[in-house]
Amino acid sequence: MRSFRVMMTLFKRDFLYSLYSLGYYIALFASFVVSSFILKNFLDSIGEEDILVSAYPLNYPLYITLIIISLYLVILSGVSISREREQGTLEVLFYGPVTSGSFLWGKYLKDLCLGIVALGFTALYFGLVSVLTNIGFTVGLVKALVMGVFLLSCIVSFGLFISSLTGRIRSSVLTLVAVLGAFLAIQFAYNALLGFEKESLSVPLLYVRQAMSYVFRGISWISPFAYLSRGLDSVVLENPFLYATHIVYALVYSLIFVFLSVYVMTKRGVKA
Amino acid sequence: MIRRIAFSVLLGVSFVFGSLAFAQPPMREQLVYSLTSFNGSTYSKSFAPQSEDIIYFVANVNNIIVPRKTIVYYWPITRRYMAGFSTLNEGVPGQLEILQGGKVVATLREQKYVLYYPEGYWSEKAVMYLDEEADACYDKYKKAVDEFNKKLKAYYEAMQRYREELNRFFEEVRRRREAGETGPLNIPVPKEPSPPDFVEFYASEPASGFVVNLPPGHYELRIRLDDGTILEGSEKKLVVFTSRRRGGVGYEIIPGNRWTKRENCDDPSWIIHAVGKNELYFNPFTQEEYNELYHNKLQDPQNIGRIERWKWVHVDPVKNATVLLGRGKEILKAVTKAPYFVKQIPGPELGYEIVEYDEELKKKGYKPTFESFKVLLDPSLPKASYTIQAVAGENQAPLPESERTIQLLRKENSTYLYVLALLPIVVGIVVVLGRRAKIEA
């Protein structure tokens, strides 16, 4: 009970601090600019007096928004953990009633709640896009937004785990950017290669695609972005069982990584 | 000395690679499997050379495997192995064993089969008949062809008689006119006989093969020869799969402004986004969704595909249906299927016009270019969401998974999207300034 109160106090402090800083809104702005760019290109690709058949056009901007927001939150948390560790604040806190568990769960909850607020902004932005251009704000998009909460949770918990492993701010940021960047690069590169038919790929690229396929399969249960992809795919498939299954997967994944983070921090201690 | 050796080695290597480059594609005798596979809609024929380890079949339907010894050569242009069945096509005696988890689950003997095409040789639909049914089916076809030939013979004889009667008729007319007869001659005009209709269905000649009909799963197969040994090179893996989604309706859409470049709206989640005036012709199909890799390999084991991707296969055109254009719960228009004719227009404009196929065109001997459900998206329609749904002709019951959304877009507003992106910045400034003011107060 005491740990819970401590966790809630830390959560409230961090949450309000982030909410009252302009950085959070700038990150949202950046993600919406990218979304606007994608949607404008989508609209421009349809000729006058013509049609374009596609899946939910707002799903891809949502995917990009989720990635940008979660990367921002993860790096913010990583930096804050490392800074508090470097400055000795963490050590002081841990002499009090703060434990690794309450500290990291507080961070996790803070990131998750900021993510939920960001998704609220995203829903509002998509709603306005829909009014302006008549791109459908569908039931599928609502489901994808709900799924987004769980997928954010995956990315945030994975980021916390990486942050708990590193000591200094620089190494924390570099490791986060390198690991998450590598996951994203593999996923994007593989998907881009998958988009080509056999005839349009040269033999070396075919081999690269095959190699990427193995790498992608290897990381598909570790990379939080793979969960993000699968989760959004389950929305498109309109399969409630698959949808529920992916929510459960995301929850299990988040729990595992938050517990691992707590374990690592307890083992490592709070000194830089 | 070392230089000389190095030079000789380089020369030798260049010679070897040079000769390889100019070599004819190697041809060698191979054991291959000739396949007649059900692809979700009909049967397709292919063969699995030694280079392919896995054969793919759809579950719970009859598929045919025939082991043959033939000449196989590599064709570098298409990057494929080709079989020279016309040069060598030798059967392999024995039984086909199917194993799962190392245990033999089925031992098959060759069976007789025919492919029956109910709508004729050129139609896509085919049904497989086995054993006695195969013989009966082929006999029925042969009987129908014999009857047609008899009718054709009778028709040629009737035509001969008709021509003679026609000559006599003209002769009589000429004779009586020359004799000074005026007015109506009252000579009966000979009637031209009509040719017999060709046999509407087709059945292939009976052939023998191993009939594989298995539930989904991973298997192995091999040929056990009559002497009890396993035929070398006959072992292959067998993947039997089923569709991921089935029972829905997909659409082929013919846009009026580019009728040869058709679009598919197969997945129920796909949306038709339209800008401006559009004349759309919808063709509904029942469909099933298969794994892309499995289905491509099923059609030809040398095809490649992506195991992560899925593809819709049109099974049958939906017959006796009506397509409804609606907005919300309101039905705006019920469209029935009609024939259309693509009329070519000389000149530099669009080049063609799609018109309704009418009696006049029929009299001129033209045939409809396509049959479809025409939906007109007029620019006067409010920019909103519309739906297209296929309903059964007899009871107007909606066909499963047949609803698609049509979004009429306001493309002209796309530039303002960047303004919307400023929303969080505006909120952020308000929050931060509000907080600062509160602290200062």
Boltz contact constraints between the chains, C-beta under 6 A:
constraints:
  - contact:
      token1: [A, 20]
      token2: [B, 435]
      max_distance: 6.0
  - contact:
      token1: [A, 22]
      token2: [B, 428]
      max_distance: 6.0
  - contact:
      token1: [A, 22]
      token2: [B, 432]
      max_distance: 6.0
  - contact:
      token1: [A, 25]
      token2: [B, 424]
      max_distance: 6.0
  - contact:
      token1: [A, 25]
      token2: [B, 425]
      max_distance: 6.0
  - contact:
      token1: [A, 25]
      token2: [B, 428]
      max_distance: 6.0
  - contact:
      token1: [A, 28]
      token2: [B, 424]
      max_distance: 6.0
  - contact:
      token1: [A, 29]
      token2: [B, 424]
      max_distance: 6.0
  - contact:
      token1: [A, 29]
      token2: [B, 425]
      max_distance: 6.0
  - contact:
      token1: [A, 32]
      token2: [B, 421]
      max_distance: 6.0
  - contact:
      token1: [A, 33]
      token2: [B, 421]
      max_distance: 6.0
  - contact:
      token1: [A, 36]
      token2: [B, 417]
      max_distance: 6.0
  - contact:
      token1: [A, 36]
      token2: [B, 418]
      max_distance: 6.0
  - contact:
      token1: [A, 36]
      token2: [B, 421]
      max_distance: 6.0
  - contact:
      token1: [A, 39]
      token2: [B, 417]
      max_distance: 6.0
  - contact:
      token1: [A, 40]
      token2: [B, 414]
      max_distance: 6.0
  - contact:
      token1: [A, 40]
      token2: [B, 417]
      max_distance: 6.0
  - contact:
      token1: [A, 43]
      token2: [B, 411]
      max_distance: 6.0
  - contact:
      token1: [A, 43]
      token2: [B, 414]
      max_distance: 6.0
  - contact:
      token1: [A, 46]
      token2: [B, 273]
      max_distance: 6.0
  - contact:
      token1: [A, 46]
      token2: [B, 275]
      max_distance: 6.0
  - contact:
      token1: [A, 48]
      token2: [B, 276]
      max_distance: 6.0
  - contact:
      token1: [A, 49]
      token2: [B, 276]
      max_distance: 6.0
  - contact:
      token1: [A, 49]
      token2: [B, 277]
      max_distance: 6.0
  - contact:
      token1: [A, 51]
      token2: [B, 255]
      max_distance: 6.0
  - contact:
      token1: [A, 51]
      token2: [B, 272]
      max_distance: 6.0
  - contact:
      token1: [A, 51]
      token2: [B, 274]
      max_distance: 6.0
  - contact:
      token1: [A, 51]
      token2: [B, 278]
      max_distance: 6.0
  - contact:
      token1: [A, 52]
      token2: [B, 273]
      max_distance: 6.0
  - contact:
      token1: [A, 53]
      token2: [B, 263]
      max_distance: 6.0
  - contact:
      token1: [A, 53]
      token2: [B, 265]
      max_distance: 6.0
  - contact:
      token1: [A, 53]
      token2: [B, 270]
      max_distance: 6.0
  - contact:
      token1: [A, 53]
      token2: [B, 272]
      max_distance: 6.0
  - contact:
      token1: [A, 55]
      token2: [B, 269]
      max_distance: 6.0
  - contact:
      token1: [A, 55]
      token2: [B, 270]
      max_distance: 6.0
  - contact:
      token1: [A, 121]
      token2: [B, 424]
      max_distance: 6.0
  - contact:
      token1: [A, 125]
      token2: [B, 420]
      max_distance: 6.0
  - contact:
      token1: [A, 125]
      token2: [B, 423]
      max_distance: 6.0
  - contact:
      token1: [A, 128]
      token2: [B, 420]
      max_distance: 6.0
  - contact:
      token1: [A, 132]
      token2: [B, 413]
      max_distance: 6.0
  - contact:
      token1: [A, 132]
      token2: [B, 416]
      max_distance: 6.0
  - contact:
      token1: [A, 133]
      token2: [B, 409]
      max_distance: 6.0
  - contact:
      token1: [A, 133]
      token2: [B, 410]
      max_distance: 6.0
  - contact:
      token1: [A, 133]
      token2: [B, 413]
      max_distance: 6.0
  - contact:
      token1: [A, 134]
      token2: [B, 383]
      max_distance: 6.0
  - contact:
      token1: [A, 134]
      token2: [B, 407]
      max_distance: 6.0
  - contact:
      token1: [A, 134]
      token2: [B, 409]
      max_distance: 6.0
  - contact:
      token1: [A, 134]
      token2: [B, 410]
      max_distance: 6.0
  - contact:
      token1: [A, 136]
      token2: [B, 385]
      max_distance: 6.0
  - contact:
      token1: [A, 136]
      token2: [B, 407]
      max_distance: 6.0
  - contact:
      token1: [A, 194]
      token2: [B, 306]
      max_distance: 6.0
  - contact:
      token1: [A, 198]
      token2: [B, 304]
      max_distance: 6.0
  - contact:
      token1: [A, 236]
      token2: [B, 269]
      max_distance: 6.0
